[in-house]
Amino acid sequence: EKKQIDKLAQLRRSRNATEFKTSLRHVKDSAADGTNLMGPIIAAVRAKATLQEICDTLRSVLGEYREVGTF
């Protein structure tokens, strides 16, 4: 666990903060206006965004699926 935490901290230190933030903003904008997400997601991965950061960005716009009435 400690090793993984250290690797994540190193990744965050090594990435370009401006490029990272811009890439997530493009993911968010694409999700909001309904355009193709593939390009912005690939750019976010190249900017060293984690899967969790990308998913959190998408959830902030699209929400989270909740099945209704099956229980």
Secondary structure, 3 states (H helix, E strand, C coil): CHHHHHHHHHHHHHCCHHHHHHHHHHHHHHHHHCCCCHHHHHHHHHCCCCHHHHHHHHHHHHCCCCCCCCC
